[in-house]
Amino acid sequence: MTTYRQAKIRQPLEIRARVLRSVRDFFGEEGYLEVETPVRIPAPAPEEHVDAPESGAWFLHTSPELCMKRLLAAGFEKIYQICPCFRSGERGHRHLPEMALLEWYTAHADYRDMMAQCERLIPYILKSLGRKKLQYRDSVIDLSVPWERLTLADAFERYGSLSLGRALESGRFDEILGLEIEPALGKLRPVFLYDYPVACGALARRKAQAPETVERFELYICGLELCNAFSELCDPVEQQARFEKALAQRAAAGKRCYPLPANFLTTLKDMPPAAGNALGIDRLVMLVANCVKIDDVVAFIPEEL
């Protein structure tokens, strides 16, 4: 009799189902509307290092962000969805070309509100599973609040071989962040890594007192990046300029250039101040189920299809 891989990971898949139920319960209790938006779109948000798979003349979305922000512009104030997202060329122990994403938006909020919400969401999920602690590999994570806040610049000074400025100038930002800084983050308690350069936050709002910086954070637990959040940029002129710069960078790198998302830019003027967050469901389940490989928390991997 054939032994199927899926049979070996039944327990993580059962945990995954319970996590999804608790996520929906959490957002329902906090007054959010669950929405659905198309996964096939004519124009993704242009970002230099994120590649959307082609689907005919259109694309599979890398995030539901553009459509969800159009819902904010239409008057919806608290929305979330759980959906598949697609990114070309991403495959590894922590990456899949098709991933499950939890994304939510809150009108009249900023990235600090999103930090506080993360501090409520993760313990809520653990409580729904009958747990008081989060254990991943050999670490027991202290979830008492407030969680650590660490600026990106301070993280480069503390853990990196170059400063943030020098890493950006030398083109080694991603290398140092991925190899030197991320593994050191969140070993004992979660860490919000926050305040990124404008070049690293294409759709994020500038920080008023430091306009070269955007109000963006990523949450790390045990070296694993769990989510990416920011105060949203609502200025259509600045947003189009950033998109055009990203498209020029893609062209210079020999990558496919997308059309501008014209309908999104048109409605952006009606969007209220807001914050958004994108959290990887697969990675969340990895943490909760204590799995080292992303393959162990999904029913099918690309190589089986």
Residue pairs with C-beta under 8 A, 6 or more apart in sequence:
5 304
6 13
6 299
6 300
9 296
9 297
11 289
12 285
12 289
12 291
12 296
12 297
13 297
13 299
15 129
15 285
15 288
15 289
15 297
16 281
16 285
16 289
16 297
18 128
18 129
19 125
19 129
19 281
19 284
19 285
19 288
20 82
20 281
21 128
22 124
22 125
22 128
22 129
23 82
23 102
23 121
23 125
23 281
24 34
24 82
25 124
25 128
26 120
26 121
26 124
26 125
27 34
27 80
27 104
28 34
30 78
30 117
31 78
32 78
32 79
32 80
32 104
33 76
33 78
33 79
33 80
34 79
34 80
34 81
34 82
35 68
35 71
35 76
35 79
35 80
35 81
36 81
36 83
37 64
37 67
37 68
37 71
37 81
37 83
38 61
38 67
39 60
39 61
39 64
39 83
39 84
39 85
39 86
40 55
40 58
40 59
40 60
40 61
41 58
41 59
41 60
41 61
41 66
41 67
41 261
42 57
42 58
42 59
42 259
42 261
43 59
43 258
43 259
43 260
43 261
43 262
43 264
44 50
44 52
44 59
44 61
44 62
44 66
44 258
44 261
45 62
45 63
45 65
45 66
45 202
45 203
45 243
45 261
45 264
46 202
46 243
46 244
46 246
46 247
46 250
46 257
46 258
46 260
47 62
47 202
47 246
48 246
48 249
48 250
48 253
49 174
50 62
50 87
51 62
51 87
51 88
51 89
51 255
51 256
52 59
52 60
52 61
52 62
52 86
52 87
52 88
52 258
53 59
53 60
53 86
53 87
53 88
53 97
54 60
54 256
59 258
60 85
60 86
61 67
61 85
61 86
62 85
62 86
62 87
63 85
63 101
63 103
63 278
64 81
64 83
64 85
64 101
64 103
65 103
65 203
65 276
65 278
66 261
66 264
67 264
68 79
68 81
68 103
68 105
68 276
69 105
69 232
69 264
69 267
69 268
69 271
69 274
69 276
70 263
70 264
70 267
70 271
71 79
71 105
72 79
72 105
72 107
72 271
72 272
72 274
73 267
73 268
73 269
73 270
73 271
74 267
74 270
76 107
77 106
77 107
77 108
77 272
78 104
78 105
78 106
78 107
79 104
79 105
80 102
80 103
80 104
80 105
81 102
81 103
81 104
82 100
82 101
82 102
82 281
83 100
83 101
83 103
84 98
84 99
84 100
84 101
85 98
85 99
85 100
85 101
86 97
86 98
86 99
87 97
87 99
88 97
89 97
90 96
90 97
90 99
91 97
91 302
92 294
93 292
93 293
93 294
93 295
94 224
94 283
94 286
94 294
95 294
96 282
96 294
96 298
96 301
96 302
97 302
98 302
99 280
99 281
99 282
100 280
100 281
100 282
100 298
101 278
101 279
101 280
101 281
102 278
102 279
102 280
102 281
102 284
103 276
103 277
103 278
103 279
104 276
104 277
105 232
105 274
105 275
105 276
105 277
106 113
106 114
106 117
106 274
106 275
106 276
107 272
107 273
107 274
108 272
108 273
108 274
109 273
109 274
109 275
110 205
110 215
110 231
110 273
110 275
111 194
111 215
111 216
111 217
111 229
111 230
111 231
111 275
113 275
114 217
114 229
114 230
114 275
114 276
114 277
115 147
115 149
115 192
115 194
115 217
115 229
117 277
118 147
118 190
118 192
118 219
118 227
118 229
118 277
118 279
119 145
119 146
119 147
122 134
122 143
122 190
123 143
125 284
125 288
126 132
126 133
126 134
126 143
126 288
129 288
133 140
133 141
133 143
134 140
134 141
134 143
134 221
134 287
134 288
135 141
135 290
136 221
136 222
136 224
136 287
136 290
137 222
137 290
137 292
139 187
139 188
139 222
141 186
141 188
141 189
141 190
141 221
141 222
142 188
142 189
143 189
143 190
144 189
147 189
147 190
147 191
147 192
148 186
148 189
148 190
148 191
148 192
149 191
149 192
149 194
150 158
150 185
150 191
150 192
150 193
150 194
151 193
151 194
151 195
152 164
152 193
152 194
152 195
152 196
152 197
153 163
153 164
153 195
155 181
155 185
155 193
156 162
156 163
156 164
156 167
156 176
156 181
157 163
157 164
158 184
159 180
159 181
159 184
159 185
160 167
160 176
160 177
160 180
160 181
161 176
161 180
162 170
162 172
162 176
164 173
164 197
167 173
167 176
167 177
168 197
168 199
173 200
182 220
182 223
182 225
183 223
184 223
185 191
185 193
185 220
185 223
186 219
186 220
186 221
186 222
186 223
186 224
187 222
187 223
190 219
190 220
190 221
191 219
191 220
191 221
192 217
192 218
192 219
193 217
193 218
193 219
193 220
194 215
194 216
194 217
194 218
195 207
195 210
195 213
195 214
195 215
195 216
195 217
196 204
196 213
196 214
196 216
197 212
197 213
197 214
198 206
198 211
198 212
198 213
198 214
198 242
200 214
200 216
201 214
201 215
201 216
201 230
202 242
202 243
202 246
203 230
203 232
203 233
203 239
203 242
204 214
204 215
204 216
204 230
204 231
204 232
204 233
205 214
205 215
205 230
205 231
205 232
205 233
205 234
206 212
206 213
206 214
206 215
206 233
207 213
207 214
207 215
214 230
214 231
214 233
215 230
215 231
216 228
216 229
216 230
216 231
217 228
217 229
217 230
218 225
218 226
218 227
218 228
218 229
219 225
219 226
219 227
219 229
219 279
220 226
221 287
222 287
224 283
224 286
224 287
225 280
225 283
226 279
226 280
226 283
226 284
226 287
227 277
227 278
227 279
227 280
228 277
228 278
229 275
229 276
229 277
229 278
230 275
230 276
231 273
231 274
231 275
232 271
232 273
232 274
232 275
232 276
233 239
233 242
234 268
234 269
234 271
234 272
234 273
234 274
235 268
236 265
236 266
236 268
236 269
239 265
239 268
240 260
240 265
243 260
243 261
243 265
244 260
247 257
247 258
247 260
250 256
250 257
250 258
251 257
282 294
282 297
282 298
283 294
285 291
285 297
286 292
286 293
286 294
286 296
286 297
289 296
289 297
291 297
295 301
